[in-house]
């Protein structure tokens, strides 16, 4: 098994420490020391530390390359997400404008029906009364909007209360079912 640079540095430091002790003893005892062995040990330790520094630099370069690659991937993803976000915003805007126009038509038609029923019977059936109709529509819209899990009861400044209506119910079917018993007697006369 090959020792890592840090293991080799520890071994070289231990060897150099032992050589220093040996050199100190030799000097105290008046013996000769092998200066080349000591110089080689210092040289080996310095080379190992240089290698460790180079290894760290290479690892940083590799990490930097990965970081740059990841950033490049994220930039491409961000660009794609922005395109999809713009598409979603355009669809939301179109849907909101269509909703506003459709609600305006429904309110206008409801007012016309209420006026016609009043002219025929002298009264406006409860389901056709403007406040009742807008109340039901707002409940149905609230039910649909509360179905958005990210913004269940609030979207910015817009707040929609809990509604008894179900998000999946057909507005037209429910309105027809509600109005039918009131409209049938008027139409049959």
Helices and strands as residue ranges (DSSP letters): H 5-29, H 35-121, G 126-128, H 130-145, G 149-151, E 154-155, E 158-159, H 171-188
